[in-house]
């Protein structure tokens, strides 16, 4: 029996070692789940190609006064949306329920958000979680496919699409990016390492080459890291301690006894979360993937990723 288990482990190790996501050998990405079914799925996902990434990007309608050199996408956090008001009851978009999501300057009657207006508008949409991002292969080889946003799962399936995540399609909605999410459910730790790189180009490169994200998706992660560092750096240092943040020893509890996020994660969730979710499209939670950060079951959507390759 022991010999059989050892042989199975060695065979799985070989299988993982021969397969990379980005420039990273699979055995270094995920050591907790080496089931043959999952390896097979991840290999298939990694071989696929989305045909309309540019169309999906254009549908986000992001704008920018200054485009970062060598970046293909715009920053969902800039320019941030600002609205003047006479009465809070007459705002163009209702205020988010969490006060960390905006800055209210009552003396000058102005509200400032942390994302572009198109993001604020989408976040205020009461039906946004009913929308889904679907994929549809263009031939029987199941390599090339198209992405499309639908108002509901039922509508997507009626058009022959398979739901890949809930919410709008975005720059991380590709099946290749899904492979990274599935292979590394704990993205918090490596993302923190990438976010400490000097300059946004280095941050993007880390996400692309170290974690294996696509070019567009890497940019959205880089924008998110830059925004969180600017808006939440002081909060995170206060919670974890300067030396712990510097050495990436941020091992204090992610949540309290009631399940509330700690101050650092809450800052990221509400100041960077909306812009990132809109620009990226896919997140772990809306893809049905449990992350290292404890979440309520209601926040994790039910998505079957094995359906893509069913006959």
N, C-alpha and C positions, 0 to 999 in steps of 0.2 A: 504493500500500500504506500509506504513512504517513498519507494522507488518511483511508483507511478506519479505521485504528486510532484516529486522533484523533476521528473521528465516533462510533465505538463508545464511546470513553471519555466523550464529552460526553453521549451518550444515557444511559449508565449513571449519570453524575453527576446528570442531571436526575431519573432514576428514584429514586435514593437521596435526593435533596434533597426530593422530594415526600412522603417517607414518614418518619414519626417513630416512635421507640420511647420512650414516655413523652413528655417535653418535649424530647427530643434528636433533631435531624435525623439520619437514618440515615448520611449521609455523614460525620458527626462520630463516629459510633460505631465504624464499621469501614471502613478504607480499603484493606484488604489483599485482600478477596474481594468482587468486585462481579459475580459470575456471575449471569446472569438466573435460573438455576434456584434459586439460594439466595435471591435477592430475592423470587421468587415464593413460596417456602416460608415465609419469614419474614413476609410479608404475610398469608398464610393463618393462620399460627400466632397472629398478633397479633389477628386477628378472632374467635378462638374464646373460648368462655366455659365454665368449669367449673361444674357444677350443684351439686356437693356439697363445696365447700371446708370448710364448717363441720363436716360429718360427718368428714372426714379429720382436721381439727384435734382434734375430740373423741376420735378413736381414738388419738391420741398420749398421752392420759391424763397430760398435764402438770399440775402443781399449782403454787400460789404462795401464800405467806403475805401477800404485798403485791403487788398488781397495779399496774403502772405506769399512770399516768393517760393516757388516750386511746390506749392500746395494746389491741389486740384479742386478742393471744395472750400466753401466759405465757412466762417466761424459762426455757429448758431448763437453765440453769446454777444456778438458785436455786429451792428450797433445795438446797445441795450434799449429797450422800449421805455419811453417816458411819457406820461400823460398828466396834463394839468386838469383840474376839476373844480367845479363849483360845489358839487355835492357828491359824496361817495356813492350815493344811490344811483347816480347817472353816469357812472364810469362805462367806457366802451366794453370793458371785460370785467366781470365780477372779481373782487379780490380773492386770491387763494386763501384757503382756510388756515394755512400755516404762515405765521408772520415772518418766518425766515425767508420766504419766497419773494419778498419785495421790500422796498424801503418807502415808508410813508412819511412825507415831509408836510405835516399839517400846517405849519406856519405859512408856507408858500403854496399850499394846496397842490401838491405834486406827488405822483406815485412813480417810482422807478423800479423796473424789473431787472433780472439778471440775464435776460435773453432777448432775442429779437422779437418784434411784434408778432410775426407769424407763429412763433413758438407760444407766446402768451395766448394768442387766439386759439391755438390747438388745445392747449392745456385747459382752457375754459369750456371746451366742447364737452357737454355732458355725455355724449355718446362715443367718445374717443376710444374707450376700452371695448366697444362692440366691433370696431373696425378690425380687420385682419389683413395680414400680408400673406399672399398665396404664391405658390410656384407651380408652373406647368411645363413639363418637358416638351420639347418640340419634335422629338422622334423617339423611336423604340430603344435607342442606345442609352437613353437617359443620361446624357452628358450635358447637352445644351438646354437651357430653360429660360423662361421669362418670369419676372416678378411683377405682381400687381396688387394694389391696395383695393380692398372691398369693404363695403359698409357692414358686412356680417359674414360669419362662417357659412351660413346657408347659401348666400349669394355666391361666394367663392366656389363652393363645391358644385353649385348648379352650372358653373361655367367650366368645370373640369379642373379646377385648381385645388391643390392640397395646401392647407394652412401650415405655414412655417413658424409664424408667431402672431401674437395679437398686437394691435396698434398699426399705424402706418408703416409701409416699407421705408427703409432708409439705407444708409451707407454701410450698415453691418448686417443687412438682411440676407446676404448671399449664403449659400450652403457651405462655402469654404469657411466663412466666418463662424457659421454654426459649428463646424468641426472643431474650431478652437474653443468655443464655449463648452462643447461636450467633453473635450479632452482635458480641459482645465477648469472645472467648476469653481475652484478657489483662484479667482483672478485678482483678488484684493491685494495679496502680497506681491506678486510680480508687477501689478499695475503701479503700486507704490514705488517700486524700484525704478520703473521707467519714468515716473513723474519727477524723480529727483535729478534727471539728466539736465545738463545745462543747455538751454535753448529749445524752442519748440521743434526744430528740425531733428534734434537728437532724440527728443521724446518720441516723435513719430517713428523714427528709425528703430527705436527699441521695441515699440509695439508691433512693428511690421516684421522685423527680423528675429527678435527674441521670442515673441509670442506667436507670430505667424499670421496676424490679421492682414486682410487685404489692404491695398493702398488707401482707398477711400475710408475704410473703417478705422485704420490707424490714425488718420487725420482727425476723425471725430473723437477718438480716445485722447489724442494729444491736446485738442482744444479743451476737452473736459479737464484734463490734468492741469493745464495752464490756468484755467478759470478757478479750479479748486485751490490751487496753490496761492493765487492772489486773494481770493475771497475768504478762504478758510485756514490759511497757514497759521495765523495767530491763535485761532481757536484750537487747532490740533496740537500745537506746541503746548498750549496751556493744559490740555487734557492729558497728553502722553508724556510731556517733558521734552525739552530741546534735544538733549543727547539721545533720547530714545527715538525721536523722529529722525535725527541725523543718521543713526545706526540701523534704522528700520526695525526697531524693537518695539513695535506698537502692539503689544500683546494684552493690553487691558481689555476688559469685556466689551464686546460690540454693542450689547444691549443691557438694559437694567432688568430687574425682576419682573417688570410689567411689559417687557418686550420693546421698550422705547430705545431708539438708537442713541448711542453716546453722542456728546456734543460735536465731535469731529465728523462722524458719519452723518449726523443730522444736517450739519452745515453743507456737506457735499450733496446730500439727498435733495435739499430744497433750493440750494443756490446754483448747483450745477446739473442736478437731475433732469429738470424739464428740457433744457437745451440739448443735453446728451441724448435723452430718449427720443427727442424729435429728430435730431440729425442722424443718429445711429439706427433708429428703428428697432433693431433687435436688442434685447437685453436678456439676461439670464432668466429673470422672472417671467417675462412675457413669452419666453420660449419653453417654459415648463421645466426649467433647470434649477435645482436647488443650489444656492451659493453658500459660501462659508459664513455669510452674515445671516443670522437667524431671522426668518420672516414668517409671518402668519400664512397658513395654507391658502387663505383667500387671495393673497398677493401673487401666488404662483399659478399660472394658467396651465391647463391640461392640453399638451401637444404631443402627438405621437410622431416621432421623427423617422420611424421605420416605414411609414406609409409611402414615402416618396418612391421607393423602389419595389413596391408590391405590384404584381402583374394584374 
